[in-house]
Amino acid sequence: MQFNKSIAAFERAQKSIPGGVNSPVRAFKSVGMNPVFVKKAKGTTITDLDGNQYIDCLASWGPMLFGHAHERILSAINDAALNGTSFGAPSEYETVMAELIIKMVPSVEMVRMVSSGTEATMSAIRLARGYTGREAFVKFAGNYHGHGDSFLIKAGSGAITLGIPNSPGITKGTAKDTLMAEYNNLASVEALFLEKGSEIAAVIIEPVAGNMGVVVPTREFLQGLRDLTTKYGALLIFDEVITGFRLAKGGAQEYFGIMPDLTTLGKIIGGGLPVGAYGGRKEIMEMMAPVGPVYQAGTLSGNPLAMAAGIAMLSMIEETKDLYAEMERKAARLQAGILHNLEVTGVKGVINRVGSMMTLFFTESNQVTNLDEAMTSDIDKYATYFKQSLESGIYLAPSQFECLFVSYAHSEEEIDAIIEANLRALEKL
């Protein structure tokens, strides 16, 4: 494959954009390449500036359940745009979206729309502090909740991809209120509550970790968090920006049968447009201004185009009766094919999968259940694997510590092609 136009586009971008990209992982640094610049995408096919085509396994980092440029979503956006692109005033789109979320997500009684997942998690933590009157909160090493100051302490995603687990610019005062625990280790959380239980406002967690690669929680671990937070009067926050509407209509909380107090959402609820939301019990949400004293605002919150796209997306989810069964079946078949390829080639690896999310970790370890185990992965091997996959027309996440997403739109032939490309890539490691 030739990437001449992408290389030229990257050189141009670096003159006006820091690093040439607007989100660090897109720079392809961890895979030792210049980034591929996308020209267009349709269904499960991505086309770059040079005309190279790829089967998309990234799904814009998760939201494209039905593939790119779906006609129903495009139609909803176009219809909304004809009436204006932004009002800075209420519209019925926002109410319809809120009603859909409340109907589908078990723990949510009221919801506030924002413009990004980062904004949602920042607001949820502020709300938890305002509701409880406490300042500290617990997060887990390797979980990524956006780039808010409080969250960039041992964060996942681009932070570990680039080797920057703690960002400059975060004050000591901010950092001291962030208490770190180990994912899947309930004892590490219990110890924090025993020491500072009366100071902890909330525990925030990715109920299925997706930002140190897919790491699967035990149900006992999630239930233990529910029990601990209830015991100490803290709130349990599920960051479902990735898992919301991907694992089930009601997200991970429906999948595992455990109800948080607050939930953050994003990605899928915008149908591919910028969006975020946070919601929970009515008594907590009514602490938000203008009803209560906790302030949060946003000019583009509830943007009509994002709401229209999201309403179309959530409606399609409700109407597609075999959605989650089909994605589970396709993802299970892909996982089985990759496991077979690992066995045939003798390459050491671990595949973690929940529903349509999965990660192949190139590690000698027998399991990956937390950040320390994820960090045993061979990132150089992943870089080689990524390049070989790209050459075979498979577009994966440009980082070992991210997810592969299977969509409803992937055909059986495409699943076969991904498995075949995986074998060719593994053979060259």
Secondary structure as UniProt FT lines:
FT   HELIX           4..13
FT   TURN            14..16
FT   HELIX           18..20
FT   HELIX           24..27
FT   HELIX           29..31
FT   STRAND          38..43
FT   STRAND          45..48
FT   TURN            49..50
FT   STRAND          53..56
FT   TURN            59..63
FT   TURN            65..66
FT   HELIX           71..81
FT   TURN            82..83
FT   HELIX           92..104
FT   TURN            106..107
FT   STRAND          110..114
FT   HELIX           117..132
FT   STRAND          136..140
FT   TURN            141..142
FT   HELIX           149..151
FT   HELIX           158..161
FT   TURN            162..163
FT   TURN            168..169
FT   HELIX           172..176
FT   STRAND          178..181
FT   TURN            183..184
FT   HELIX           186..196
FT   HELIX           197..199
FT   STRAND          200..205
FT   HELIX           219..232
FT   STRAND          235..239
FT   TURN            241..246
FT   TURN            249..250
FT   HELIX           251..256
FT   STRAND          262..266
FT   HELIX           267..270
FT   TURN            271..272
FT   STRAND          276..280
FT   HELIX           282..285
FT   TURN            286..287
FT   TURN            289..291
FT   TURN            299..302
FT   HELIX           304..319
FT   TURN            321..322
FT   HELIX           323..345
FT   STRAND          350..354
FT   TURN            355..356
FT   STRAND          357..361
FT   HELIX           371..374
FT   TURN            375..376
FT   HELIX           379..391
FT   TURN            392..393
FT   STRAND          394..395
FT   TURN            400..401
FT   STRAND          404..405
FT   TURN            408..409
FT   HELIX           412..427
//
